[in-house]
Amino acid sequence: MPQLIIQERGRDEPLVHACTEDEINIGRHDHNIIQLKGRGVSRHHAKIVSDGENHFVIDLKSGNGTYLNGIRLAPNEKNLLRPGDLITIDTFDLRFHEDEGEPALTIEEEVTGSDMLEVKLLKKVLTALDKEMVPSLEVLNGVAEGKKLYLTDEMSEFMIGRDPECDFPINEYAISRHHAKILKRWGGIAIRDLESKNGTFLNNRRVVEEYLHDGDRIALGTIVCLFRNPQEVNLASLEEIQPKARPAEVRPQDIPGLKEDTLPEEEQSPEEGEETLPEEEPGEDAMQEWAELERAREGRSAYPTPKPKGEIIPTKRLTPIEIGMIGLGALVLLFALITVVNLLSA
């Protein structure tokens, strides 16, 4: 059965509390199950809740905060407890264990002095790396901007809403008391709208239930959240880069019909005292000869040579039929003009 080892710094005898209740209130007030008499302890400081197999610690907006393994907890956010976790409230240390037997020594109890700082720093780094590898949901605007929910393997459902009892409470009027739920399915992680007033939108599209992917934006009313899943590779965002088209390289030796004397000589190292001349491109005559050979092989005629300026280009001779049609047209035009003149004079 899980239990808490409560130790006040400066006191020799720790207290042991068996976690048999579904909800354990911690604070300075007499009505709390675990009462901590300290100046830095709020009247209702924190609580530990159970959902059967797992236990979670929640900070109740305390003045001096609640720390889990040296990291301050966000108010009203559920944080999973694992064997050996240390909850720090003011001058009190609450060690969480799952066995009633004598707890084994942890790393922090085995080291002292300067080594303690190194161990704490190492644990913080490992905790941060562990969080970076699990899916998360981050609020991007509103009063809860920057608040994150880490979707650990221990929980299969996460409730989001304005109710403080939700797994991920967001105190905004645009959000319903029980707005949406995140579910872990065999095919991935999905979000389901719980008939909320302002709806649940996934990438600007209203949904009832939809699977989530890395980079998706979830709008709960007017509150936008970003879903990140480092374990997922978004193949749709990877565009295949097409190779650039490059013209085939043609060497002068590959040109059909090119004379050997026109081939460029192999590069030789210039002797001392000789001047090096810049390399010349293949001559135009060779390229023209190659084009003529290609046309001759394909049975095409050479392109007509353009006429120089000032040279008279011979006109095409007209056939008798074309001359007759032109005369007939002129005659019709003449009769039309005569008719117009008579009408105007009358």
Phi, psi and chi 1 to 4 in degrees:
 res  aa     phi    psi   chi1   chi2   chi3   chi4
   1 MET       -  136.5  179.6 -179.9  -63.0      -
   2 PRO   -63.6  151.1  -20.1   31.9      -      -
   3 GLN  -150.6  160.5   60.0 -177.0    4.6      -
   4 LEU  -113.8  129.5  -72.5  172.6      -      -
   5 ILE   -99.3  108.0  -49.4  -62.1      -      -
   6 ILE   -98.7  121.1  -53.5  169.3      -      -
   7 GLN  -130.8  122.0  175.3   72.6   54.5      -
   8 GLU   -90.8  128.9 -177.0  178.9    5.2      -
   9 ARG   -62.3  130.8  -72.7 -170.8  -73.9  -92.0
  10 GLY    98.2   -9.5      -      -      -      -
  11 ARG  -108.6  147.1  -61.2  -71.7 -177.2   90.0
  12 ASP   -87.3  -38.1  -63.8  -25.8      -      -
  13 GLU   -96.3  118.1  -63.1 -178.7    0.0      -
  14 PRO   -82.3  159.8   29.3  -32.8      -      -
  15 LEU  -108.2  147.0  -60.1  176.8      -      -
  16 VAL  -118.1  128.5  179.6      -      -      -
  17 HIS  -125.7  122.5  178.3   82.7      -      -
  18 ALA   -79.3  131.0      -      -      -      -
  19 CYS   -86.0   75.0  -59.0      -      -      -
  20 THR   -94.5  -17.3   57.3      -      -      -
  21 GLU   -83.8  153.8  -57.0   86.4   -4.8      -
  22 ASP   -73.4  -25.7  -67.2  -24.9      -      -
  23 GLU  -142.6  123.7 -176.8  173.4  -45.3      -
  24 ILE  -115.0  111.8  -56.9  173.6      -      -
  25 ASN   -85.9  139.0  -62.7  -42.6      -      -
  26 ILE  -127.4  130.2  -55.2  171.9      -      -
  27 GLY   173.3 -173.5      -      -      -      -
  28 ARG   -85.0  -19.9 -164.6  176.6   69.8 -109.5
  29 HIS   -71.4  151.6 -161.5  -83.2      -      -
  30 ASP   -67.8  -23.3  -63.8  -21.9      -      -
  31 HIS   -77.8   -7.4  -63.6  -60.8      -      -
  32 ASN   -73.7  145.7  -68.3  -62.9      -      -
  33 ILE   -66.4  -43.5  -64.0  178.6      -      -
  34 ILE  -109.0  110.4  -62.7  179.0      -      -
  35 GLN   -99.8  123.1 -175.3  179.7    7.4      -
  36 LEU  -113.7  112.9  -56.9  177.5      -      -
  37 LYS   -86.9   90.0  -65.4  -67.0 -174.5  179.1
  38 GLY  -145.7  149.1      -      -      -      -
  39 ARG   -67.8  -31.2  -65.6 -178.0  179.2 -179.7
  40 GLY   -88.0    6.8      -      -      -      -
  41 VAL   -98.1  130.2 -178.5      -      -      -
  42 SER   -75.0  164.1  -58.5      -      -      -
  43 ARG   -61.8  -43.5  -66.4  169.2   57.9   85.4
  44 HIS  -125.4   91.8  -59.9  -77.5      -      -
  45 HIS   -86.3  -52.5 -161.5  103.0      -      -
  46 ALA  -156.1  174.4      -      -      -      -
  47 LYS  -151.8  156.0   65.3  178.8  179.1 -179.8
  48 ILE  -118.1  124.3  -63.8  176.0      -      -
  49 VAL  -116.7  156.5  -64.0      -      -      -
  50 SER  -128.3  140.8  170.6      -      -      -
  51 ASP  -113.6   21.9   65.5   -9.7      -      -
  52 GLY   117.7  -72.0      -      -      -      -
  53 GLU  -100.5  -28.3  -63.1 -179.6   -2.7      -
  54 ASN  -109.7  153.0  -61.1  -46.5      -      -
  55 HIS  -122.8  143.2  -72.7   74.9      -      -
  56 PHE  -132.0  144.3  -56.0   86.7      -      -
  57 VAL  -107.7  138.3   57.7      -      -      -
  58 ILE  -131.8  127.7  -56.5  173.1      -      -
  59 ASP   -82.6  132.6  179.6   78.0      -      -
  60 LEU   -99.8   52.1  -58.8  177.6      -      -
  61 LYS    54.4   45.9  -64.3 -176.6  179.2 -179.4
  62 SER   -70.2  157.5   59.2      -      -      -
  63 GLY   -69.4  -45.1      -      -      -      -
  64 ASN   -99.9    0.6  -65.7  -37.3      -      -
  65 GLY    83.6  162.9      -      -      -      -
  66 THR  -120.2  133.0  -56.0      -      -      -
  67 TYR  -115.1  134.8  -65.9   82.4      -      -
  68 LEU  -117.1  111.7  178.9   61.1      -      -
  69 ASN    54.5   40.1  -61.8  -35.8      -      -
  70 GLY    85.7   -2.4      -      -      -      -
  71 ILE  -109.3  127.7  -58.8  175.2      -      -
  72 ARG   -70.8  136.2 -177.4  164.0 -177.2  166.9
  73 LEU   -88.4  147.0  -57.7 -179.7      -      -
  74 ALA   -75.1  144.5      -      -      -      -
  75 PRO   -61.6  142.8  -20.4   31.5      -      -
  76 ASN    57.9   30.4  -63.4  -36.2      -      -
  77 GLU  -117.0  130.3 -176.8  174.9  -31.8      -
  78 LYS   -79.2  132.5  -63.7  176.0   68.9  173.4
  79 ASN  -128.9  124.1  -62.0  -91.3      -      -
  80 LEU   -67.4  137.8  179.3   67.2      -      -
  81 LEU   -99.2  135.4  -71.2  174.8      -      -
  82 ARG  -118.3  157.4  -63.9 -179.8  174.5   86.4
  83 PRO   -56.5  130.4  -24.5   32.8      -      -
  84 GLY    93.1   -5.8      -      -      -      -
  85 ASP   -65.1  146.5  -79.9   -8.7      -      -
  86 LEU  -115.5  121.3  178.1   65.3      -      -
  87 ILE  -101.2  125.4  -55.7  171.1      -      -
  88 THR  -114.8  123.9  -56.5      -      -      -
  89 ILE  -130.9  109.1  -60.7  176.4      -      -
  90 ASP    55.7 -117.7 -166.9   29.9      -      -
  91 THR   -99.9   15.0   58.6      -      -      -
  92 PHE  -109.7  137.7  -64.4   88.8      -      -
  93 ASP  -115.3  124.2  -65.6  -29.1      -      -
  94 LEU  -115.5  109.6  -67.8   77.7      -      -
  95 ARG   -94.4  128.5 -178.8   77.3   63.2  178.0
  96 PHE   -95.7  127.9  179.2   75.9      -      -
  97 HIS  -132.2  155.4  -65.9  -79.7      -      -
  98 GLU  -101.8  -17.0  -72.1 -169.8  -12.8      -
  99 ASP  -106.6  146.9  -61.2  -30.8      -      -
 100 GLU   -78.3  -16.5  -68.8 -173.8   -5.4      -
 101 GLY   -67.2  179.8      -      -      -      -
 102 GLU   -66.1  122.1 -176.1  177.1   -5.4      -
 103 PRO   -65.5  143.1   24.0  -32.2      -      -
 104 ALA   -73.3  154.6      -      -      -      -
 105 LEU   -67.8  135.8  -67.8  177.7      -      -
 106 THR   -94.9  174.9   60.6      -      -      -
 107 ILE   -61.4  -39.5  -62.2  177.7      -      -
 108 GLU   -66.3  -28.8  -69.2 -176.4   -3.5      -
 109 GLU   -80.6  -18.3  -64.2  171.7   -7.6      -
 110 GLU   -89.4  -19.9  -65.3  177.0   -3.7      -
 111 VAL  -112.8  156.3  -63.3      -      -      -
 112 THR  -140.6  169.7   57.2      -      -      -
 113 GLY    67.8 -137.1      -      -      -      -
 114 SER   -67.9  -25.1   60.4      -      -      -
 115 ASP   -64.1  -27.6  -66.8  -21.6      -      -
 116 MET   -61.1  -40.8 -177.1   70.5   70.4      -
 117 LEU   -65.0  -40.8  -62.6  176.7      -      -
 118 GLU   -65.2  -39.4  -62.7  179.6    3.5      -
 119 VAL   -66.2  -43.6  172.3      -      -      -
 120 LYS   -63.1  -41.1  -71.5 -176.4  177.0 -179.7
 121 LEU   -64.8  -40.8 -180.0   60.3      -      -
 122 LEU   -64.3  -39.7  179.7   59.7      -      -
 123 LYS   -66.7  -36.7  -68.8 -174.1   67.5  175.6
 124 LYS   -64.9  -42.4  -73.0 -177.2  179.7  179.5
 125 VAL   -64.5  -44.0  172.6      -      -      -
 126 LEU   -65.2  -37.1  -66.6  177.0      -      -
 127 THR   -65.1  -41.2  -57.1      -      -      -
 128 ALA   -65.3  -41.1      -      -      -      -
 129 LEU   -66.1  -37.3  -68.9  176.1      -      -
 130 ASP   -64.5  -38.8 -176.4   46.9      -      -
 131 LYS   -69.5  -32.3  -74.1 -174.0  175.3 -178.7
 132 GLU   -70.1  -14.4  -69.5  -62.4  -31.6      -
 133 MET   -99.7    0.3  -65.7  -54.8  -63.9      -
 134 VAL  -111.1  153.3  -61.3      -      -      -
 135 PRO   -61.6  151.7  -21.2   32.2      -      -
 136 SER  -145.8  161.0   64.2      -      -      -
 137 LEU  -130.1  122.0 -170.3   67.6      -      -
 138 GLU  -121.2  135.5 -178.7 -179.6    1.0      -
 139 VAL   -81.9  131.6 -178.1      -      -      -
 140 LEU  -101.5  -15.3  -60.2 -178.3      -      -
 141 ASN  -150.9  173.0   62.4  -25.3      -      -
 142 GLY    87.8 -172.1      -      -      -      -
 143 VAL   -68.5  -24.9  -63.6      -      -      -
 144 ALA   -98.2   24.0      -      -      -      -
 145 GLU   -58.3  131.6 -179.4  178.7   -4.6      -
 146 GLY    92.3   -9.4      -      -      -      -
 147 LYS   -71.9  137.2 -174.3  176.2 -178.5  179.8
 148 LYS  -123.7  147.3  -84.4 -169.9  175.7 -176.8
 149 LEU  -122.8  122.2  169.1   68.0      -      -
 150 TYR   -96.5  124.6  -69.0   95.5      -      -
 151 LEU   -87.4   84.7  -48.2 -179.5      -      -
 152 THR   -74.6  167.5   57.4      -      -      -
 153 ASP   -73.6  -17.3  -63.0  -25.8      -      -
 154 GLU   -74.8  -27.0  -71.8   76.6   10.5      -
 155 MET  -110.5  140.8  -63.7 -177.9   65.9      -
 156 SER  -103.2  -15.9   58.5      -      -      -
 157 GLU  -137.5  144.6  -65.6 -175.5   -2.9      -
 158 PHE  -134.5  122.6  -59.6   85.6      -      -
 159 MET   -92.6  133.6 -178.1   77.3   69.9      -
 160 ILE  -118.8  131.3  -55.4  174.0      -      -
 161 GLY   178.5 -176.8      -      -      -      -
 162 ARG   -82.5  -17.4 -162.6  174.9   69.0 -110.2
 163 ASP   -67.5  128.7 -167.0  -22.6      -      -
 164 PRO   -60.3  -20.0  -21.8   32.8      -      -
 165 GLU   -80.9   -5.2  -62.1  -62.8  -32.5      -
 166 CYS   -68.4  157.2  -69.2      -      -      -
 167 ASP   -63.9  -33.3  -59.3  -46.2      -      -
 168 PHE  -132.4   81.5 -166.9   51.1      -      -
 169 PRO   -77.5  135.9   26.5  -31.1      -      -
 170 ILE  -130.0  111.9  -56.8  176.2      -      -
 171 ASN   -83.5   78.6 -170.7   16.5      -      -
 172 GLU  -134.2  139.7  -68.4  -79.7   -1.8      -
 173 TYR   -68.7  -23.5  -71.0  104.5      -      -
 174 ALA   -73.4  -11.1      -      -      -      -
 175 ILE  -104.9  136.2  -63.5 -179.9      -      -
 176 SER   -72.9  165.1  -57.4      -      -      -
 177 ARG   -60.8  -41.6  -66.4 -178.3   59.3   83.0
 178 HIS  -125.7   92.8  -62.0   89.4      -      -
 179 HIS   -87.7  -52.7 -163.4  105.4      -      -
 180 ALA  -150.0  169.1      -      -      -      -
 181 LYS  -138.3  137.3 -178.8 -177.3  -68.3 -173.8
 182 ILE  -101.6  127.9  -65.3 -178.9      -      -
 183 LEU  -120.5  141.6  -50.8  168.0      -      -
 184 LYS   -97.4  117.5  -73.2 -171.5  174.5 -178.1
 185 ARG  -113.7  174.1  -59.8  -75.9 -179.2   80.5
 186 TRP   -65.8  -34.2  177.2 -102.8      -      -
 187 GLY   -86.9   -3.1      -      -      -      -
 188 GLY   146.5 -155.8      -      -      -      -
 189 ILE  -109.5  129.3  -59.6  174.1      -      -
 190 ALA  -124.0  158.7      -      -      -      -
 191 ILE  -120.3  138.4 -174.7  168.0      -      -
 192 ARG  -126.7  129.7  179.1 -164.6  -62.0  168.6
 193 ASP   -79.0  134.2 -178.0   74.4      -      -
 194 LEU  -100.6   50.0  -59.4  178.0      -      -
 195 GLU    54.7   45.3  -61.4 -178.9   -3.7      -
 196 SER   -71.3  158.5   59.3      -      -      -
 197 LYS   -69.5  -45.4 -179.4  179.0  179.6 -179.3
 198 ASN   -97.1   -0.7  -64.6  -40.0      -      -
 199 GLY    82.7  167.1      -      -      -      -
 200 THR  -120.6  127.2  -59.0      -      -      -
 201 PHE  -119.0  136.2  -64.4   81.3      -      -
 202 LEU  -119.0  111.0  179.8   62.0      -      -
 203 ASN    54.3   50.8  -61.7  -34.5      -      -
 204 ASN    65.9   21.2  -61.2  -34.9      -      -
 205 ARG  -130.1  123.9  179.0  172.5   56.4   88.8
 206 ARG   -70.3  133.9 -173.1  162.0 -173.9  169.1
 207 VAL  -131.2  157.8  -63.6      -      -      -
 208 VAL  -101.0  -46.7  176.2      -      -      -
 209 GLU  -151.7  131.8 -177.6  171.4  -22.2      -
 210 GLU  -153.8  147.8 -166.4   74.9   25.5      -
 211 TYR   -75.9  146.8  -81.4  101.2      -      -
 212 LEU  -101.8  147.6  -62.6  175.1      -      -
 213 HIS  -131.8  161.7  -59.6  -77.5      -      -
 214 ASP   -58.7  128.2 -179.0   50.5      -      -
 215 GLY    93.4   -2.1      -      -      -      -
 216 ASP   -67.2  144.6  -78.0  -12.0      -      -
 217 ARG  -108.4  124.5  -71.4  179.7  177.2  -93.5
 218 ILE  -109.5  124.4  -55.5  168.8      -      -
 219 ALA  -107.6  116.4      -      -      -      -
 220 LEU  -101.8   92.8  -52.2  173.5      -      -
 221 GLY    69.8 -115.1      -      -      -      -
 222 THR  -104.9    2.6   58.2      -      -      -
 223 ILE   -96.5  123.7  -56.0  -56.9      -      -
 224 VAL  -104.4  133.4 -178.8      -      -      -
 225 CYS  -122.8  149.6  -58.7      -      -      -
 226 LEU  -110.7  126.7  176.9   63.4      -      -
 227 PHE   -98.4  126.9  176.6   76.2      -      -
 228 ARG  -122.7  136.8  -56.6  -63.4  -58.8 -176.0
 229 ASN  -137.4   92.0 -171.7    1.5      -      -
 230 PRO   -62.0  -20.3  -19.0   31.6      -      -
 231 GLN   -81.3   -7.2  -59.1  174.6    2.0      -
 232 GLU  -105.5  135.7  178.7 -175.3   24.1      -
 233 VAL  -103.9  118.0  178.4      -      -      -
 234 ASN   -82.5   92.3 -168.8   -0.2      -      -
 235 LEU   -68.5  -24.4  -62.2  178.0      -      -
 236 ALA   -67.0  -26.1      -      -      -      -
 237 SER   -84.7   -6.8   62.9      -      -      -
 238 LEU   -93.0  111.7  -60.4  178.1      -      -
 239 GLU   -92.8  133.9  -62.4 -179.3   -3.1      -
 240 GLU   -72.5  125.9 -176.6  179.0   -1.6      -
 241 ILE   -84.1  117.9  -59.3  175.5      -      -
 242 GLN   -79.9  138.5  -60.9  -68.0  -19.3      -
 243 PRO   -68.4  143.0   22.9  -31.4      -      -
 244 LYS   -71.2  139.5  -64.7 -177.6  178.4  179.9
 245 ALA   -73.5  125.9      -      -      -      -
 246 ARG  -122.5  137.0  -62.7  179.9   58.5 -173.9
 247 PRO   -66.1  146.6   23.4  -32.2      -      -
 248 ALA   -66.5  139.2      -      -      -      -
 249 GLU   -80.5  128.3  -63.2 -178.6   -1.2      -
 250 VAL  -115.0  121.7  179.5      -      -      -
 251 ARG   -90.3  150.3  -61.7  178.7  -57.7  171.6
 252 PRO   -57.2  -31.1  -25.2   34.7      -      -
 253 GLN   -67.3  -22.8  -66.2   85.7  -13.8      -
 254 ASP   -86.6   -3.9  -60.5  -27.6      -      -
 255 ILE   -77.3  122.6  -60.5  175.7      -      -
 256 PRO   -70.4  136.8   23.3  -32.8      -      -
 257 GLY    81.1    2.4      -      -      -      -
 258 LEU   -76.7  132.6 -169.6   61.4      -      -
 259 LYS   -69.7  150.7  -63.3  179.6  179.8  179.3
 260 GLU   -69.1  -29.6  -64.2 -178.5   -2.4      -
 261 ASP   -72.6  -14.2   54.6   -3.7      -      -
 262 THR   -89.5   -8.3   59.2      -      -      -
 263 LEU   -68.8  141.2  -65.0  177.6      -      -
 264 PRO   -70.1  139.4   24.6  -32.6      -      -
 265 GLU   -71.4  153.6  -62.9 -178.1   -2.7      -
 266 GLU   -64.7  147.3  -63.2 -178.9   -3.1      -
 267 GLU   -66.0  131.3  -64.1 -177.7   -1.3      -
 268 GLN  -125.3  147.3  -61.0  179.0   -1.7      -
 269 SER   -73.0  124.9   57.5      -      -      -
 270 PRO   -65.2  142.0   24.6  -32.1      -      -
 271 GLU   -76.0  165.6  -60.7 -179.8   -0.7      -
 272 GLU   -66.2  134.2  -64.7 -177.6   -0.4      -
 273 GLY    92.9  -15.2      -      -      -      -
 274 GLU   -87.8  144.6  -68.0 -174.9   -0.7      -
 275 GLU   -88.7  138.4  -64.2 -177.4   -2.9      -
 276 THR   -93.2  126.2   57.4      -      -      -
 277 LEU   -95.8  147.1  -62.1  177.4      -      -
 278 PRO   -65.9  146.9   23.5  -33.8      -      -
 279 GLU   -66.8  142.1  -63.7 -178.9   -3.0      -
 280 GLU  -102.9  148.2  -63.8 -177.9   -4.7      -
 281 GLU   -73.9  159.5  -61.3  -67.7  -25.9      -
 282 PRO   -55.4  138.0  -23.5   30.8      -      -
 283 GLY   -63.5  155.0      -      -      -      -
 284 GLU   -68.1  -32.1  -64.4 -177.9   -0.7      -
 285 ASP   -62.3  -41.5  -64.3  -22.2      -      -
 286 ALA   -65.2  -42.6      -      -      -      -
 287 MET   -65.0  -39.7  -60.9  -59.0  -67.4      -
 288 GLN   -66.3  -40.3 -173.7  174.6    0.1      -
 289 GLU   -64.0  -40.0 -174.8  177.9   -7.9      -
 290 TRP   -63.0  -41.4  175.9   45.6      -      -
 291 ALA   -64.0  -40.0      -      -      -      -
 292 GLU   -65.1  -39.4  -68.3  176.3   -3.0      -
 293 LEU   -63.5  -39.2  -70.5  173.4      -      -
 294 GLU   -64.8  -43.8  -75.0  -69.1  -37.6      -
 295 ARG   -65.5  -39.9  -74.0 -165.5  -64.4  -89.6
 296 ALA   -64.8  -37.5      -      -      -      -
 297 ARG   -68.4  -36.5 -172.9  178.8   62.3  178.4
 298 GLU   -85.5   -2.1  -63.1  178.1    4.2      -
 299 GLY    79.1   19.7      -      -      -      -
 300 ARG   -96.6  150.6  -65.9 -179.4  -62.3  168.0
 301 SER   -85.3  158.7   60.0      -      -      -
 302 ALA   -70.4  151.6      -      -      -      -
 303 TYR   -66.2  144.0  -67.0  105.3      -      -
 304 PRO   -63.4  142.6   22.5  -32.0      -      -
 305 THR   -78.0  128.4  -53.9      -      -      -
 306 PRO   -64.1  140.9   21.9  -31.7      -      -
 307 LYS   -78.3  139.5  -60.8  -66.6 -177.2  179.4
 308 PRO   -70.4  159.5   25.2  -33.6      -      -
 309 LYS   -64.1  145.4  -67.3 -177.0  178.7 -179.8
 310 GLY    88.4  -15.3      -      -      -      -
 311 GLU   -81.2  132.4 -176.5  177.5  -15.8      -
 312 ILE   -77.0  126.3  -60.0  176.5      -      -
 313 ILE   -90.7  120.5  -58.6  175.4      -      -
 314 PRO   -61.4  137.6   24.0  -33.8      -      -
 315 THR   -85.9  162.5   58.5      -      -      -
 316 LYS   -82.7  135.8 -177.8 -179.5  178.7 -176.7
 317 ARG   -76.0  139.0  -60.2  178.8   63.2   85.9
 318 LEU   -84.8  147.6  -61.3  177.0      -      -
 319 THR   -83.0  159.7   62.7      -      -      -
 320 PRO   -57.7  -38.0  -25.8   34.6      -      -
 321 ILE   -62.8  -43.1  -63.2  176.7      -      -
 322 GLU   -64.9  -37.2  -67.4  174.9  -16.2      -
 323 ILE   -66.0  -40.8  -63.9  173.6      -      -
 324 GLY   -63.5  -41.5      -      -      -      -
 325 MET   -63.6  -37.9  -66.0  -62.1  -66.4      -
 326 ILE   -65.9  -41.8  -66.4  174.0      -      -
 327 GLY   -64.2  -42.1      -      -      -      -
 328 LEU   -61.8  -40.0 -179.0   59.6      -      -
 329 GLY   -64.5  -39.2      -      -      -      -
 330 ALA   -65.6  -38.0      -      -      -      -
 331 LEU   -65.4  -41.9 -174.2   60.0      -      -
 332 VAL   -62.9  -41.0  171.9      -      -      -
 333 LEU   -63.9  -37.4  179.7   60.5      -      -
 334 LEU   -64.4  -47.7  179.7   59.9      -      -
 335 PHE   -60.8  -35.5  -81.6  111.6      -      -
 336 ALA   -65.4  -39.7      -      -      -      -
 337 LEU   -67.0  -39.9  -69.6  174.5      -      -
 338 ILE   -63.1  -42.3  -66.4  172.7      -      -
 339 THR   -61.0  -42.1  -55.9      -      -      -
 340 VAL   -65.3  -39.8  172.1      -      -      -
 341 VAL   -66.2  -41.0  171.3      -      -      -
 342 ASN   -64.3  -39.3  -68.8  -25.6      -      -
 343 LEU   -66.5  -39.0  -69.7  175.6      -      -
 344 LEU   -69.6  -37.0  -68.2  176.0      -      -
 345 SER   -73.3  -30.5   61.2      -      -      -
 346 ALA   -73.4      -      -      -      -      -
